[in-house]
Amino acid sequence: MPVPVSERLSLQELTEAAGVPVRTVRYYIAEGLLPPPMGSGPASFYTPNHLLRLRLIGRMKDAYLPLKEIRRRLE
């Protein structure tokens, strides 16, 4: 199902809404904690689900859970 344009987030919008740097988003994607953006290249975008997952990861990190445990819980 296509994501409505009004719900699409750029990387900048995602990082501002989640309060994390771009580097963190890219790291979480590389580590498999966050799915990659939809599409590719300049047309790629993130969804509200990316933002929710990023906030969930942040809450688990605030609870001092190691990334290994966060990954296990997200699976």
One Martini backbone bead per residue (centre of mass of N, CA, C, O) as a GRO file, in nm:
protein
   75
    1MET     BB    1   0.094   0.038   0.025
    2PRO     BB    2   0.089   0.354  -0.017
    3VAL     BB    3   0.239   0.644   0.090
    4PRO     BB    4   0.148   0.928   0.183
    5VAL     BB    5   0.287   1.230   0.138
    6SER     BB    6   0.204   1.345   0.428
    7GLU     BB    7   0.385   1.087   0.568
    8ARG     BB    8   0.649   1.183   0.465
    9LEU     BB    9   0.999   1.160   0.552
   10SER     BB   10   1.276   1.299   0.595
   11LEU     BB   11   1.569   1.276   0.743
   12GLN     BB   12   1.548   1.549   0.884
   13GLU     BB   13   1.263   1.511   1.005
   14LEU     BB   14   1.326   1.257   1.165
   15THR     BB   15   1.557   1.367   1.345
   16GLU     BB   16   1.396   1.600   1.471
   17ALA     BB   17   1.158   1.429   1.592
   18ALA     BB   18   1.369   1.228   1.757
   19GLY     BB   19   1.649   1.359   1.850
   20VAL     BB   20   1.864   1.269   1.623
   21PRO     BB   21   2.118   1.191   1.443
   22VAL     BB   22   2.198   1.083   1.137
   23ARG     BB   23   2.410   0.877   1.228
   24THR     BB   24   2.214   0.705   1.398
   25VAL     BB   25   2.027   0.613   1.175
   26ARG     BB   26   2.245   0.473   1.005
   27TYR     BB   27   2.334   0.277   1.223
   28TYR     BB   28   2.059   0.133   1.271
   29ILE     BB   29   2.041   0.028   0.986
   30ALA     BB   30   2.310  -0.133   0.980
   31GLU     BB   31   2.210  -0.305   1.250
   32GLY     BB   32   1.883  -0.363   1.211
   33LEU     BB   33   1.686  -0.164   1.387
   34LEU     BB   34   1.627  -0.009   1.116
   35PRO     BB   35   1.472   0.048   0.849
   36PRO     BB   36   1.491   0.138   0.553
   37PRO     BB   37   1.410   0.336   0.330
   38MET     BB   38   1.200   0.436   0.106
   39GLY     BB   39   1.334   0.379  -0.159
   40SER     BB   40   1.566   0.585  -0.361
   41GLY     BB   41   1.756   0.821  -0.309
   42PRO     BB   42   1.607   1.129  -0.331
   43ALA     BB   43   1.315   0.962  -0.300
   44SER     BB   44   1.353   0.896  -0.024
   45PHE     BB   45   1.175   0.770   0.277
   46TYR     BB   46   0.991   0.810   0.569
   47THR     BB   47   0.791   0.695   0.836
   48PRO     BB   48   0.606   0.680   1.117
   49ASN     BB   49   0.732   0.400   1.190
   50HIS     BB   50   1.019   0.497   1.213
   51LEU     BB   51   0.969   0.694   1.444
   52LEU     BB   52   0.859   0.493   1.651
   53ARG     BB   53   1.109   0.310   1.656
   54LEU     BB   54   1.312   0.527   1.739
   55ARG     BB   55   1.172   0.593   2.010
   56LEU     BB   56   1.192   0.308   2.127
   57ILE     BB   57   1.496   0.288   2.126
   58GLY     BB   58   1.537   0.532   2.312
   59ARG     BB   59   1.392   0.411   2.562
   60MET     BB   60   1.581   0.165   2.589
   61LYS     BB   61   1.841   0.329   2.623
   62ASP     BB   62   1.740   0.485   2.879
   63ALA     BB   63   1.733   0.181   3.020
   64TYR     BB   64   2.022   0.050   2.953
   65LEU     BB   65   2.012  -0.108   2.695
   66PRO     BB   66   2.151  -0.307   2.490
   67LEU     BB   67   2.156  -0.358   2.157
   68LYS     BB   68   2.111  -0.661   2.171
   69GLU     BB   69   1.842  -0.638   2.333
   70ILE     BB   70   1.692  -0.454   2.142
   71ARG     BB   71   1.695  -0.643   1.903
   72ARG     BB   72   1.543  -0.874   2.039
   73ARG     BB   73   1.280  -0.707   2.102
   74LEU     BB   74   1.221  -0.624   1.798
   75GLU     BB   75   1.177  -0.926   1.700
   0.00000   0.00000   0.00000
